[in-house]
């Protein structure tokens, strides 16, 4: 070797593994199964539908793949990683999406099933990304049993004698009648669920009016409440539009 020659050390470049067709197939499995769950939610016109569920499932699968393979170029030389930490963070993070889908109004809670569906979709995506295809397929099948079969089972279960009813009340605008409507409802033992107010475009009995639709739960019949509300000063009309639901 020439005395002035400079020895340049060879630097080994480690390319992260886990970018083959196997991982693409796992992402495709997450995409397909998440889409199936999303289609069912979309068909029922829920707030989180096809796109949301598909993205949640694929995102969860990709996070898990990154956790498994994305740090292979830095492992070694005293560096160790715990792939389960990313999986745990997915479970925690998906709660923010689910929490945004749940609405509480009075004694009524809406969106729990959709939030649970998003949670299960994330789990299906994680199982797909982990290579647990059988578990992902079994969980997806179980979801559709719950979403489709259990719904018909619920309709056949014996019901409580305390039912939910939907009332439409017209009252004079600007007099604070709504608080009297609500207080009278609770005084008679009814609980208030969903509540929606809308101004009436025309005058009723010569005065501006507001219509409120409320779900009330209590006695087997809404008749005692309807009579009591109709007797309130400022209430113009009371009618039961349909039986409500929880």
KAHUWO-V873623 format. One record per helix or strand of 3 or more residues. SS is the DSSP state (a for helix, b for strand). FROM is the first residue (numbers start at 1). TO is the last residue. If there is no record, write none. Layout:
# KAHUWO-V873623
SS&FROM&TO ; SS&FROM&TO
This chain:
# KAHUWO-V873623
a&21&43 ; a&50&69 ; a&84&100 ; b&103&105 ; b&108&110 ; a&112&129 ; a&133&156 ; b&164&172 ; a&177&187 ; b&191&199 ; b&209&217 ; a&223&230 ; b&235&243
